[in-house]
Amino acid sequence: MTALAAPAVTSRCLPAVSGGVDRAIRVSTAVVVLAVAGIAAYISHWHAYAVVREYGETGVTAQLEPATIDGLVYASSMVILYAARHRLPVPRLARWMLALGILASLAVNVAQGWSHGLVGAVVAAWPAVSLVGHPGGHLRAVPGLRTGS
């Protein structure tokens, strides 16, 4: 009776199956991230709008104020992305402004849902969580991008 030996496992990385498959993974990830980000930004904007209206703002101011939160998150993220792509140190102000924008987004979303209790607050906050979680978590899929500092 002969024993069948399992192939030796090496610590080397296996070659990619196909460059086309890797590209499809990156493209599909980017498409989904952009779709989720767009949906989350839309919902988050209207949650912020409702909170701003509730506290007395009206008209154009009520419409534009939520964009200051999303704009802060976007601008700070782009500064951090630029620094990472060019292997530059990330400015502290960009990190602080990103954190502030994330906190503001979470705050207005939680405030919008709070009247429906804890579950309402969590459900209302979810778009902000998904918007914040997607770009950072998937930047590693971009070849040559170093997100660590």
N, C-alpha and C positions, 0 to 999 in steps of 0.2 A: 504494500500500500504506500503510495507516495503522498507526501504532504504538499499542498499548494502554498507557496510562499507569497505573502502580500508584497506588493512593490514597496521599496524603501521610500520612506518619507524624508524629504530634504527640507532644510530651512530656507532654501531659496524661494523667491517669489515666482509663481508660475507666470508665463507670458500671457498677455492679454489675448483673449480668444479672437477678437477682431477689433480693429480700430473703428470700424463702422458701428459696431455694437456699443463701444464706449461713447462714441459721438451721439448715438441715439439716446443713451442713458442721460448724458449731459443736457441735450436739447430738451428731452421730455421733462427732466427735472426743472429746467429753467422755465418751461411753459407752465408747469403746475405751480411753481413758486410764484410766478407773475400772476397767474389766475387767482390763487389764494390771497396774495397780497392785494390785488385789486378789489376783490370781494370784501376782504377784511377792512381795507381803507374806506370803502363806501359805507359799510355798516358803522364803523367807528366814527366816521364823519357825522352821520345822522344822530348817533348817540350823543356826541359832543354838542351838536347843534341843539338837541332837546335840553341838555343841561344848561347851556348858555342862555337859551330862551327862558328857561325856568327861573333863572337868576336875573332876569330883567333886560337882557340885550334883545334888540329887534333889528329887522331890516338887514341891510348889507353887513353890518357888524356881526350879527348873529350868524350869517352865512359864512363869513370869512374867518372868524376866530378859530373854528375847528381846524382850518387849513394851517394855522400857525403851529399846531401840535404836529401834524403829519409832515409839514415842511421841515420842522426842526429835526425830526427823526430821519427824514430822507437826506437832508443836507449833511448832518453829522455822519450818517452811514457812508455817504459818498466820499467824505474827507478821509474816513478810516479805510475805505476800500482803495482809494487812490494811494494812500500811504503804504498799504499792504502790497499793492501791485508794484510799487516802485521801491520797495524795501526801505522805506523811510520810517522814522519813528512816528508813531501816532500822536498828534497833539493832544495834550491833556484836556484842553477845552472841548475838543470833539468828543472825547469819551464822556465828559461831564454833561455836555448838551444832549448826547444820545441818551444817557441815563435819565436826564430830566424829561426829555420828550417821551420816553417809555413810561416813566412814572405818571406823567400828565395824561397820557393816553389811557393807561390802566385806571387812573382815578376817575376820569369822566365816564368811562364805560361802566365801572362799578357803580358810580353815582346814578347812572341812568337805570340800572337794574335793581338798585337797592330797595326801591319801593315794593318789590316783589319778593323780598327776603333774600336769604343767603344764596339760594339756588338761582334766583333771578340775577343777583349780582355776578355770580360765576358765569352764567350763560351770557350775560351782557359783556363781560370782560373777555370772553373767548376770542372774539375777533382781534383784539389788541394782542393777546398772547400769541395767536397764530401769525399775525403780521410781524411781530418781533422775532418769533422763533424761526421762521422760515429762512429769511436771508442769511442770518448768522450761521445757522446749522448747515446750510447747503453750499456755502461759499467754498468749502473744501472740494467741491466737485469741479471747480474751475481750475484747469491745469495751470501750474506755475504760480498760483496765488498762495501767498503765505499769510494766514490770518493771525498767527500767534505773534506775541511781542515780548 
